[in-house]
């Protein structure tokens, strides 16, 4: 049976002193790697915050406004505010988008850049009344 190696407190302290600069250097290296990513995320968030959005409401199972003009060739954030007490699904085959929107909540989807034309959408659960369109000009 082997006896465990017991090190004196002086040896342990000396090793800790030599390891400390290495740990500090590793921490700085991690920070330097993470800083560009963090700055990039903050910058992209501020860019998208300035981006114009399209606001559409769902009220009484209808889109308000039912038709919205947007500039052709530009990407836009479409914000859908479901003010009904029931869930709705925003669906557009021409935009290739679907989004479930809980009652009294908002959902966002990016659309575009779009070619000039009419892009229809509907509320899947109330398709008889919840109809709308984006018109890219």
N, C-alpha and C positions, 0 to 999 in steps of 0.2 A: 504494500500500500504506500502510495506516494503522499508526502506531506505537501500541503498547499504552500505556494511561495508567498511569503509575507514581506511586503516592502515597507521600508521605514517611511515615516511621514515626510522626511526631507526629500526622498526620491520622488514621491507622489507630487509634492509641491513643485519640484524642479520640472517635472514633465508637464504639469499644468501650465507653468510659466512659458515653456517653449511651445505648447500647443495653442495658447491664446492668440498670438499673432496670426497663425494659420486659420483659426476659426473666424477672426475678424476679416481676413482677406477673402475667405469663402463667402461670408455674409455680404461684403461689398460687391463681389462678383455677381451674386444672385440679384442684388438690388440693381446693378447696372443692366442686367439682362431683363429685369421686369419693368424698368423705367420706360423704355421705348414703347412697350406694349400698353402700359397704363396711359401714357400720354396719347398714344394712338386711339385708344378707346374713348378717352375724354374728348379728343379733337373730333372724332367721327360723331360722337353724341351731339356736340355743339353744332356741327354741320347739319345734321338731320333735324335738329331743333329749329333751325332757321328755314328749313324746307317748307314751302307752302303745302297745306293739306286741304283735302276736300272733305267737308263735313256734310253728312247725310243722317237724317233721323228716321227711325221707324216709329210711327205713332198710329194707333188704330189700324195696324196691319198694312200701312202704306208708307212708301218712301217719300220723305220730304227733304228737299225737292225731288220730284220724280225724274227730272232730267238735269244733268250738270254738264257744262262745257269745260273742257280742259285743253291746254295747249298740246298739239300733236308733237311727238318726238321727245317728250319730257316725262320723267318718272315722278309720280305723285303718291302721297300717302292718303289713302281713303279711310276716313274714320267714320264708323257706323255706330250711332247711338241708339240702342234699342230702348225706347221709352215705354214699351208695352209690358204688361205683367206676365207675358209668356215668352218662351224661348223662340228664337228665329234663326234660320240658317241663310246667310247671304250666299247666293250661288250665281255664278256667271260662267257659262260655257265659253263665251267669246273671250273673256278675260282669263280663263283657266284658274278661277279662284272659288273657294268654298270656305266659309267660316261660320262656326256656331257662335251665336251671341246670346248669352243668358239674359233673362229679364232685367231691365234697368241697369244694363252695363254697356260698355263700349268695346268695340273691337277695331283693329286696324289691319289693313292689307295694302301692300304696295301694288300699284298698277303702272304699266308702261315700262319704257316709252312706247306709245301707241302710234300707229299710222292713222292718218285722218280717217274718220268713220264713226259709226254708231256701235256701241258696245252695251248690249242689254244685260240686265241682272234682275234677279227676283228673290223674294223670300220663299224658300223651299216649302215651308210649312203653311204659308198663306199665299200660294202662287196666283190665286184668282185676283187678289187685290194688291199684293206687295210686288209691284213692278217698277223698274226704273231703267235709266240708261246714262252712260257717259258718252258724250259726243266730243271726239277729238278733232280740233280744227287747227 
